[in-house]
Amino acid sequence: MNVRVRKNAFRTLVTSLAVAAATAGVVPIGPGVSSADAASAMVNHARNYLGTYQGQCKVFVQKIYAEVYPNTLGTGYYQAYINAGYHRVNKADVVPGDIIQETDSGSHTTGIHTAIVTGDPAGADIRVIDSNFVAPNKVGEHTYNPTTHAQSHGGVAYYWHKG
């Protein structure tokens, strides 16, 4: 077995073990839970996946949502969040657990991105957790400016809050 095959097999094994550990004991949020507690659950659960390979950003956020809430988001880029009870807010009003979605110039092939907010905005930057930003298909937590990042691809950033 060559080195590359062994590395890929090891990476798959580590990711599988991390996913199993991250999802063990996850109890979906039910009715009557405050939006702040639910948002905190989203952030805390997403952090269980740091360093693992979870694919595209939108798929990762949908996965976290489905594991924390008792339903799935659906497939629409914006409509899924609206259907799940999210509404758009200004960047200055985001709080941990909110969702950021970036668009591009309309082709939806480059520059689009989805992330979970993990920290209050500090000036232009926001702390987030996402997949496929810090490294291909890898979950990471970092600080960046979604507005300028989206604008660099001819798009805009939208900020979604549940509740």
C-alpha positions in Angstrom: 0.0 0.0 0.0 1.6 3.3 -1.0 1.9 6.3 1.3 -0.9 8.3 -0.3 -3.4 5.4 0.0 -2.4 4.9 3.6 -2.8 8.7 4.4 -6.2 8.7 2.7 -7.3 5.6 4.6 -6.0 7.1 7.9 -7.8 10.4 7.2 -11.1 8.5 6.5 -10.7 6.5 9.7 -9.9 9.6 11.9 -12.8 11.5 10.4 -15.2 8.6 10.9 -14.1 8.3 14.6 -14.5 12.1 15.1 -18.0 12.1 13.6 -19.0 9.1 15.8 -17.7 10.9 18.9 -19.3 14.2 17.8 -22.7 12.8 17.3 -22.8 10.5 20.3 -25.4 11.7 22.7 -26.7 14.5 20.6 -30.2 15.2 21.6 -32.2 17.3 19.1 -33.6 20.6 20.3 -37.3 20.4 20.9 -40.1 22.8 21.3 -39.9 25.3 24.1 -36.1 25.7 23.9 -35.0 29.4 23.7 -33.5 30.6 20.5 -30.3 31.5 22.4 -30.0 28.0 23.8 -30.6 26.5 20.4 -28.0 28.8 18.8 -25.5 27.8 21.5 -26.2 24.2 20.8 -25.4 24.8 17.1 -22.1 26.3 17.9 -21.1 23.8 20.5 -22.0 20.9 18.3 -20.3 22.3 15.3 -17.0 22.6 17.3 -17.1 18.8 17.8 -16.2 18.5 14.1 -13.1 20.9 14.1 -10.3 19.4 12.0 -12.5 16.7 10.4 -13.3 16.5 6.7 -17.0 17.3 6.1 -17.2 18.4 2.5 -18.8 21.6 1.2 -19.7 24.4 3.6 -23.5 24.4 3.0 -23.6 20.6 3.5 -21.7 21.0 6.8 -24.1 23.6 8.1 -27.1 21.6 7.0 -25.7 18.5 8.8 -25.2 20.5 12.0 -28.7 21.9 11.8 -30.2 18.4 11.2 -28.3 17.0 14.2 -29.3 19.8 16.6 -32.9 20.5 15.4 -35.5 17.8 14.9 -35.8 18.5 11.1 -33.7 19.3 8.1 -33.2 22.5 6.3 -34.1 21.4 2.8 -32.1 22.3 -0.3 -32.9 25.9 -1.2 -30.0 28.3 -0.8 -32.0 31.0 0.9 -35.5 29.6 1.1 -34.4 26.7 3.3 -33.5 29.2 6.1 -36.7 31.2 5.7 -38.7 27.9 5.9 -36.8 27.0 9.1 -37.8 30.2 10.8 -34.7 32.3 10.1 -34.9 36.0 9.1 -32.2 38.3 7.7 -30.4 40.6 10.1 -27.8 43.3 9.8 -24.1 42.3 10.2 -23.9 44.4 13.4 -26.7 42.3 14.9 -25.4 38.8 14.4 -24.9 36.6 17.4 -23.3 33.2 17.9 -25.4 30.5 16.2 -26.5 32.8 13.3 -25.8 31.7 9.7 -23.8 33.6 7.1 -24.4 33.0 3.4 -22.4 34.6 0.7 -23.4 34.9 -2.9 -21.4 35.4 -6.0 -22.2 37.4 -9.1 -25.0 35.1 -10.0 -23.4 31.9 -11.4 -23.3 30.2 -8.0 -20.1 28.5 -9.0 -17.4 30.5 -7.2 -17.3 32.6 -4.1 -20.5 31.3 -2.4 -20.0 30.3 1.2 -22.0 29.3 4.3 -20.8 29.5 7.9 -22.1 29.4 11.5 -21.3 32.5 13.5 -19.3 31.6 16.7 -18.5 35.1 18.0 -20.0 38.5 18.1 -18.8 40.8 15.3 -15.6 42.7 16.2 -15.6 45.6 13.7 -15.5 44.2 10.2 -14.6 40.6 11.2 -16.7 37.8 12.5 -15.6 34.6 14.1 -17.2 31.5 12.4 -17.0 27.8 12.0 -17.3 26.3 8.6 -16.1 23.7 6.2 -14.1 24.1 3.0 -12.6 27.5 3.9 -9.4 26.9 6.0 -8.6 23.9 3.8 -10.4 21.8 1.2 -13.4 20.1 2.8 -12.0 20.6 6.3 -13.9 22.1 9.2 -12.2 25.1 10.9 -12.9 28.0 13.1 -11.5 31.4 12.0 -12.2 35.1 11.8 -12.9 36.8 8.5 -14.9 39.6 6.9 -17.8 38.0 5.0 -18.7 41.3 3.3 -15.4 41.9 1.7 -14.9 38.2 1.0 -18.3 38.1 -0.9 -17.5 41.4 -2.7 -14.2 40.0 -4.0 -16.4 37.5 -6.0 -19.0 40.1 -7.1 -21.5 39.1 -4.4 -22.9 40.0 -1.1 -23.1 38.4 2.4 -26.5 37.7 4.1 -26.8 37.2 7.8 -29.6 34.9 9.1 -31.0 34.7 12.6 -33.4 32.0 13.8 -36.4 33.1 15.9 
